Amino acid sequence: MHITVTIRFEKGYIANPYWPALERLITLKKQSGVDRARSETKRQQALKAWLDKSGMTMDDFAMLARDAARPFHTSPTGEILIPAHHLHGFIAATAAVVPSAMRLAKPEQIRTVLECGDFVTGKTKADGVFERFIRNPLTNQRRLQTDEYIADFTATGQVRLVNDDLVKQAREFVAFGGREIGIGACRKMGWGRFTIMEWKA
């Protein structure tokens, strides 16, 4: 059974995606020694030398950095999406803590019982930037973390339920997760929490 679901985020949603481009950028910086250089001149020299050796240009590096810094998943038209993999992560996290009366399946089986597609948000740009200091567990040193967010919006998408008899229980399951778990980043700080506005089979 396919169900159309509309959910409302009052505080907002932070995606903080980890792109393949970000992994490549981190690896590039490690291999080139950019972050170990003590001056901007030395950093630029180290970067250029590594790029030349790898057959890349500074324009290639700038494009990689832009791709790595994208704050949200978007559609081809530029609309911000809540991607299916964030929703599946939410479902798995909810399955691990939901009361037994609401349980749809064992946590390791939940993704085969309740499946999601991308949810559309109607947003095309961030509403603001969330700043906080986070601690490095290895050094105990704090650093400023900033993430763009969207706030006060509804998102709509499709979920697929393999067992038609679980429609009501699935709604209770998702409602619990929206209230207690949330979707995306910074969930312990209240981001990504939602309420169900529509659940239409």
N, C-alpha and C positions, 0 to 999 in steps of 0.2 A: 504494500500500500504506500502511495505517495501522499505526503502531507505538506501543505503550504503553511509555513510558520513565519509569523512576524514577531520580532522581539524588540523591546525598547531598552536602550542604554541611557540612563539619566546622567550619571557621572561621565561616562565615556569609555572609549576603547583605545588601547595602545597596542600596535602590532609588533613593533621592534623585530622585524623579520631578519633572519640570518640567511642572506643571499649567497649563492655560489660565488658571486663576485667578491663578497666580503672575505670569504675563505681564501680566494686567490690573492686579494690585496694583503691580507695578513701574512701569507706565505712569502709574497714578494718582498715585503718590508723586512722580514726576518732574513731572507737569503741575501738581500742587498746590503744589509747592515745600516739602513737609514736611521733607525731609532737609536743606534749606538753612537752615531756621530754627535759631536758636542757643539757644533755650530751649524747654522743654516747653510753656509757655503759648503761645508763638508757633507751635509746631508744631500744637497743637490748633486754634488760630484759623485757620491756613492750611488745615488739613484740613477743618474744618467749612465754611469759606467755599467751598471747591471742591466739597464734597459737596452743599451747598445749591444751588449753581449747576448741578450735574449731575443734580439730582433724586434724590440718594441720601441715606440716613440713616446715622447712626453704627452702627446695627444692621446695615445692609447692608455697611458697611465691615468690621465684625467678622466677619460671615459669610464675606466674601471672603477675609479673612486666615486664617480657620480652614481653608477649602478649599485655600488655597495652601500651608498648612503640613502637609498630610497626608503622612506618611512612606512609605506603601505603597499599592499598588493592592490593592483588596479586592473580594470577592464581595458580593452582596446580603446574605449572612448574616454578613459581617464577617471571613471567612477571608482571610488575606493570600495574594495571588497573585503569581507571577512572570509579568508580562504578556507576551503574544505578541510585542509590539514589542521588548522587551528580548531575547527569545530570537532574534528575527530579526537584531538588531544583533550579538549574539554570533556567529551563523552567518556574517554578513558579515565580521566581524573575523577569525574563524578562517580563512575562505576566502582572506584576503589573505596569510596566513603559513604555512598548512599545507604540509608536504612534498608534492611532486608525486605521490608514490605514493598519498596519501590524498585527493587532490583529486577532488571530485565534479563540479565545473563551474568555469568562469571566475568570479572574484569578482562580476562584474556580473550573472551569471546564477544564482547560488547560491540566491537566494530563490524561484526558480521550480522548483528541483529538490528542496529540502528546506523544508517549511513546518511551522510550529508553531502550536499553540493555547496558551492560558494554562495554566500549571502551578499546581496547588494545593499548599499547603505544610503544611496542618494547624495553622498558627499563627494566632492571633487578636490577639496583641500582641507588642511588641518585647521582646527579651531584654536589651537594654542600649543604651548610647549610645557611639558611637565619636567621640572628640575628637582633633583634630590642628590644627596651625597651617599655613595655606596662604599663599602669597605672591601678591600682586597683581603681575602682570608689568609693569604700567604704572608703578606707584609704588614697587615693591619693599617695600611695607609688608605685614607679616604680620597675619593675622586668624584668630581661632579659628573653626573649622568643626566643627559637631556634626551627627551623623546617627544615627538609630536603626537598629538591626540585629536580625535574627533569626539564631540560631546553632544548630548541631548538629541538623539536621533533614533530612528527605527531601522531595522535591517530585516529583509525578507528573503527567504530561500526555501528550498525543498529538502525534506528529509524522507528517507525510505525506510519503512518498517517491514521486516520480513514476516511478522506474525500479526495479522489483522486483529487478533483478540487482545493485543497489548496496547491499543491506541490510548486509552485513558491512563494506563500505567506509565506509558512513554511520556505523556504530557507531564505527569507528576515528577517523573525522573528528570526531565529537562528543566522544569520549574525549580526543582531543588538545586540542580547544578547552577542555574542562573543566579540563584540567591546566595548559595554557599561557596561556589567555586569560581565562576567567571571564565571569560575567554580572553586570550592574548597575554600581554605582559603586565606586570605590576598588580597582579590580582590580590596579593596580600594587602595592598594599599587601597583596595576598593575599586580598582579599575576593572572593566570587563564584566561587571555584574549587570544582570538584565532581568526583565519580567516579560512574560508571554502576553502579547496583545491579541494574537490570532493563532488558532490551531485547527486548520480546516482540511479534513480528509477529502 
